């Protein structure tokens, strides 16, 4: 199906009048409308989601996010991490969803993109999990742990749950190898891609954990899987106002969740196999140490483990 045909099918199924009705009911406001200046949400359209701006007569503004991944945001409501509040949601074929598409209604956050993660990392560190997986919602609408729903590209099938690091990383690499072998991924440079992920598989099997073998079986922590920096919003004084785009967030080992980030990495060094860390890596690590103060803060960056930090940045970036 072409992109144009897919877009037409999506918009023809969407019942915006029902979406607005649900928004009015949730906000206890009699009237709301879609932003006429950007009716199709093109200015807020990312690679995987559409965002429609909903304006209320009382001046408040929400976003309708289509399609959705609500469970991480529901869980974050109980954690001191600024994130959009979920007011309503519906699964694509869920009972009671009369909108015509998977959706969720969330607060619109003020601010602009920023790249500091220290406070978020230390807050997530306070909320450990016992297994590796993704957050989902139980029949009562409460967050619980389920299989990993996919990767950052939405390519991988459900994986897990996992009780230890070795099986998790090995399974993830092997899933990529299977897709490459069948021509579903990297078809233009299949051999190179296969060799790379075979190397990642070997690292996983041999026990990639240069920090602490005792953490192989947990605890595990929630990680934002697309942490390039444009998911963090700040105000004019650079106070973080919110963190968005939690699709495909996963519960992973501590040294991945709290460790080196693509936000501060020098991507040129990563692509050129330069084992180095940036000044921003060191600044982020300092912030994590200052705000966290726990033993896990050492995963952010350790000058004595420069080569290890560089390796982990490339390793986790490849598997995302």
C-alpha positions as CSV (number, residue, x, y, z in Angstrom):
1,X,0.0,0.0,0.0
2,X,1.4,3.4,-1.0
3,X,1.9,6.2,1.6
4,X,-0.9,8.2,-0.1
5,X,-3.3,5.3,0.0
6,X,-2.4,4.6,3.7
7,X,-2.9,8.3,4.6
8,X,-6.3,8.3,2.8
9,X,-7.4,5.1,4.6
10,X,-6.4,6.5,8.0
11,X,-8.1,9.8,7.6
12,X,-11.3,8.3,6.2
13,X,-11.6,6.0,9.2
14,X,-11.0,8.8,11.8
15,X,-14.2,10.2,13.3
16,X,-13.0,13.5,14.7
17,X,-16.5,14.4,16.0
18,X,-16.3,11.5,18.3
19,X,-12.8,12.4,19.3
20,X,-13.9,15.9,20.2
21,X,-16.9,14.6,22.2
22,X,-14.7,12.4,24.3
23,X,-12.3,15.3,24.9
24,X,-15.2,17.5,26.1
25,X,-16.5,14.8,28.4
26,X,-13.1,14.2,29.9
27,X,-12.4,17.9,30.4
28,X,-15.9,18.6,31.6
29,X,-16.0,21.4,29.1
30,X,-19.0,21.9,26.8
31,X,-17.1,23.0,23.7
32,X,-13.8,22.2,21.9
33,X,-12.5,22.1,18.4
34,X,-9.5,21.1,16.4
35,X,-6.9,23.8,15.7
36,X,-8.0,25.2,12.4
37,X,-4.5,26.6,11.7
38,X,-3.2,23.0,11.5
39,X,-6.2,20.8,11.1
40,X,-4.3,17.7,10.0
41,X,-1.5,18.1,12.6
42,X,1.3,18.3,10.0
43,X,3.4,20.7,12.1
44,X,3.4,18.0,14.9
45,X,3.7,14.9,12.8
46,X,6.6,12.7,13.6
47,X,7.8,9.5,12.0
48,X,5.2,7.3,13.7
49,X,2.4,9.5,15.2
50,X,0.0,12.2,14.3
51,X,-0.8,14.9,16.8
52,X,-4.0,16.9,16.5
53,X,-4.3,20.1,18.7
54,X,-7.6,20.3,20.6
55,X,-8.6,23.8,21.8
56,X,-11.1,24.3,24.6
57,X,-13.2,27.4,25.3
58,X,-11.6,27.7,28.8
59,X,-8.2,28.2,27.1
60,X,-6.7,24.8,27.8
61,X,-5.1,22.8,25.1
62,X,-4.8,19.0,24.7
63,X,-3.2,16.9,22.0
64,X,-4.8,13.9,20.4
65,X,-2.0,11.4,19.7
66,X,-2.7,8.9,16.9
67,X,-1.6,6.1,17.1
68,X,-0.7,5.6,20.7
69,X,1.3,3.9,23.4
70,X,-0.4,5.0,26.6
71,X,1.0,2.5,29.3
72,X,4.3,4.3,29.9
73,X,2.6,7.6,30.4
74,X,0.1,6.1,32.8
75,X,2.9,4.7,34.8
76,X,4.9,8.0,34.8
77,X,1.9,9.7,36.4
78,X,3.0,8.0,39.7
79,X,6.6,9.0,39.3
80,X,8.3,12.4,39.7
81,X,9.1,12.8,35.9
82,X,7.3,15.5,34.0
83,X,5.3,13.9,31.2
84,X,2.0,14.5,29.5
85,X,-1.1,13.4,31.5
86,X,-3.3,10.8,29.8
87,X,-7.0,11.9,30.0
88,X,-8.4,9.2,27.7
89,X,-7.3,6.5,25.3
90,X,-8.6,3.8,23.0
91,X,-7.1,0.8,21.3
92,X,-7.5,0.4,17.6
93,X,-10.1,-2.3,17.8
94,X,-10.9,-1.8,21.5
95,X,-14.4,-2.0,22.9
96,X,-16.0,1.5,23.2
97,X,-13.5,3.1,20.8
98,X,-15.7,5.1,18.4
99,X,-12.9,7.3,17.1
100,X,-11.8,5.0,14.3
101,X,-8.2,4.9,15.2
102,X,-6.0,4.1,18.2
103,X,-5.7,7.4,20.2
104,X,-5.0,9.0,23.5
105,X,-5.8,12.5,24.7
106,X,-2.9,14.1,26.5
107,X,-1.9,17.6,27.8
108,X,0.0,19.8,25.4
109,X,3.3,20.7,27.1
110,X,4.9,24.2,26.8
111,X,8.5,24.4,26.0
112,X,11.0,23.4,23.3
113,X,13.3,20.5,22.8
114,X,16.3,20.1,25.1
115,X,18.9,17.4,25.8
116,X,19.5,17.0,29.5
117,X,18.5,13.7,31.0
118,X,20.1,13.5,34.5
119,X,17.0,14.2,36.5
120,X,14.9,11.8,34.6
121,X,17.5,9.0,34.9
122,X,17.8,9.4,38.7
123,X,14.0,9.4,39.1
124,X,13.6,6.2,37.1
125,X,16.4,4.7,39.2
126,X,14.1,4.9,42.3
127,X,11.5,2.6,40.6
128,X,13.1,-0.8,39.9
129,X,11.3,-3.7,38.1
130,X,12.0,-7.4,38.5
131,X,11.7,-8.3,34.8
132,X,12.6,-7.0,31.3
133,X,9.6,-6.1,29.1
134,X,7.3,-3.2,28.2
135,X,4.6,-1.5,30.2
136,X,1.0,-2.5,29.3
137,X,-2.4,-2.0,30.9
138,X,-4.3,-4.7,32.7
139,X,-8.1,-5.0,32.4
140,X,-8.5,-2.4,35.2
141,X,-6.4,0.1,33.2
142,X,-3.4,-0.1,35.6
143,X,0.2,-0.3,34.3
144,X,1.8,-3.8,34.4
145,X,4.7,-5.5,32.7
146,X,4.2,-7.4,29.4
147,X,6.3,-8.5,26.4
148,X,8.5,-6.0,24.6
149,X,6.2,-4.4,22.1
150,X,8.8,-3.7,19.5
151,X,11.8,-1.5,18.7
152,X,12.2,2.1,17.8
153,X,11.2,1.4,14.2
154,X,8.2,-0.7,15.1
155,X,9.8,-3.7,13.2
156,X,10.3,-6.4,15.8
157,X,7.6,-8.7,17.0
158,X,6.7,-9.2,20.7
159,X,9.7,-10.5,22.7
160,X,9.8,-11.7,26.3
161,X,9.2,-11.3,29.2
162,X,12.8,-11.8,30.3
163,X,14.3,-12.5,33.7
164,X,17.9,-11.9,32.8
165,X,20.1,-9.7,30.6
166,X,21.8,-12.5,28.6
167,X,18.6,-14.0,27.2
168,X,17.1,-10.5,26.5
169,X,20.1,-9.2,24.4
170,X,20.6,-12.5,22.6
171,X,16.9,-12.8,21.7
172,X,16.9,-9.2,20.4
173,X,19.9,-9.7,18.2
174,X,18.6,-13.0,16.9
175,X,15.3,-11.4,15.9
176,X,17.2,-8.9,13.8
177,X,19.2,-11.8,12.2
178,X,16.0,-13.6,11.3
179,X,14.5,-10.5,9.7
180,X,17.7,-9.8,7.8
181,X,18.0,-13.4,6.5
182,X,14.4,-13.2,5.2
183,X,15.0,-9.9,3.4
184,X,12.7,-7.8,5.6
185,X,15.5,-5.6,6.9
186,X,18.5,-3.9,5.3
187,X,17.9,-5.7,2.0
188,X,20.3,-3.4,0.1
189,X,23.3,-4.3,2.4
190,X,22.1,-7.6,3.8
191,X,25.6,-9.2,4.3
192,X,27.1,-6.2,6.2
193,X,24.0,-6.0,8.4
194,X,24.1,-9.7,9.1
195,X,27.8,-9.6,10.1
196,X,27.1,-6.6,12.5
197,X,24.2,-8.3,14.3
198,X,26.0,-11.6,14.4
199,X,28.7,-9.7,16.3
200,X,26.1,-8.2,18.6
201,X,24.6,-11.7,19.2
202,X,28.1,-13.0,20.1
203,X,28.7,-10.2,22.6
204,X,25.4,-11.0,24.2
205,X,26.0,-14.7,24.5
206,X,29.5,-14.1,25.9
207,X,28.0,-11.9,28.6
208,X,28.3,-8.2,27.7
209,X,28.3,-6.8,31.2
210,X,31.5,-5.0,32.0
211,X,30.2,-3.3,35.1
212,X,28.6,-5.7,37.5
213,X,27.7,-9.4,36.9
214,X,25.4,-9.3,39.9
215,X,23.0,-7.1,37.9
216,X,22.4,-9.6,35.2
217,X,19.2,-10.7,36.9
218,X,18.0,-7.3,37.9
219,X,16.9,-4.9,39.1
220,X,15.7,-3.4,35.8
221,X,14.6,0.1,34.9
222,X,12.4,2.0,32.4
223,X,14.2,3.5,29.4
224,X,13.1,6.0,26.8
225,X,14.1,4.1,23.6
226,X,14.4,7.2,21.4
227,X,16.5,9.5,23.5
228,X,18.0,11.7,20.9
229,X,17.2,14.9,22.8
230,X,14.2,16.2,20.8
231,X,11.9,14.4,23.3
232,X,12.7,16.7,26.2
233,X,10.9,20.1,26.5
234,X,12.2,23.1,28.5
235,X,10.9,26.6,29.2
236,X,12.8,29.9,28.5
237,X,14.9,29.3,31.7
238,X,15.7,25.8,30.6
239,X,13.7,24.1,33.3
240,X,12.4,20.8,32.0
241,X,8.6,21.0,31.4
242,X,8.1,17.5,30.1
243,X,9.4,14.4,28.3
244,X,7.4,13.1,25.4
245,X,7.4,10.3,22.8
246,X,7.5,7.3,25.2
247,X,6.5,4.8,22.5
248,X,8.3,1.5,22.7
249,X,9.8,2.4,26.2
250,X,11.3,-0.7,27.6
251,X,12.3,-2.0,31.1
252,X,16.0,-2.9,30.6
253,X,19.2,-3.6,32.7
254,X,20.5,-0.7,34.8
255,X,23.5,0.0,32.7
256,X,21.4,0.5,29.6
257,X,18.7,2.5,31.3
258,X,21.0,4.8,33.3
259,X,24.1,4.4,31.1
260,X,25.5,6.4,28.1
261,X,22.9,8.2,26.0
262,X,22.5,9.1,22.4
263,X,21.6,12.6,23.5
264,X,25.1,13.4,24.5
265,X,27.0,11.1,22.1
266,X,29.1,12.3,19.2
267,X,27.4,10.4,16.4
268,X,30.4,10.9,14.1
269,X,32.7,9.1,16.5
270,X,30.2,6.3,16.9
271,X,29.9,5.7,13.1
272,X,33.7,5.9,12.7
273,X,34.4,3.5,15.6
274,X,36.2,6.1,17.7
275,X,36.3,5.0,21.3
276,X,35.7,8.4,22.9
277,X,33.2,10.2,25.1
278,X,32.1,13.8,24.6
279,X,32.1,16.7,27.0
280,X,28.3,16.4,27.1
281,X,28.7,12.8,28.2
282,X,30.7,14.0,31.2
283,X,28.3,16.8,32.0
284,X,25.3,14.4,32.0
285,X,27.2,11.9,34.2
286,X,28.0,14.7,36.6
287,X,24.3,15.7,36.8
288,X,23.3,12.1,37.4
289,X,25.9,11.7,40.2
290,X,24.8,15.0,41.8
291,X,21.1,14.3,41.7
292,X,21.2,10.6,42.3
293,X,24.0,9.9,44.6
294,X,23.5,6.1,44.4
295,X,25.8,3.4,43.3
296,X,23.9,3.0,40.0
297,X,25.0,6.6,38.9
298,X,28.3,5.2,37.9
299,X,26.7,3.7,34.8
300,X,26.2,7.2,33.3
301,X,29.9,7.6,32.7
302,X,33.1,6.6,34.4
303,X,36.4,8.1,33.2
304,X,38.2,4.8,34.1
305,X,35.8,3.0,31.8
306,X,36.0,5.2,28.8
307,X,36.2,2.3,26.3
308,X,33.3,0.5,28.0
309,X,31.0,3.5,27.9
310,X,31.8,4.1,24.2
311,X,31.1,0.4,23.4
312,X,27.8,0.4,25.3
313,X,26.6,3.5,23.5
314,X,27.2,1.9,20.1
315,X,25.8,-1.5,21.2
316,X,22.5,-0.2,22.6
317,X,22.1,2.2,19.8
318,X,22.3,-0.7,17.3
319,X,19.8,-2.8,19.1
320,X,17.3,0.0,19.4
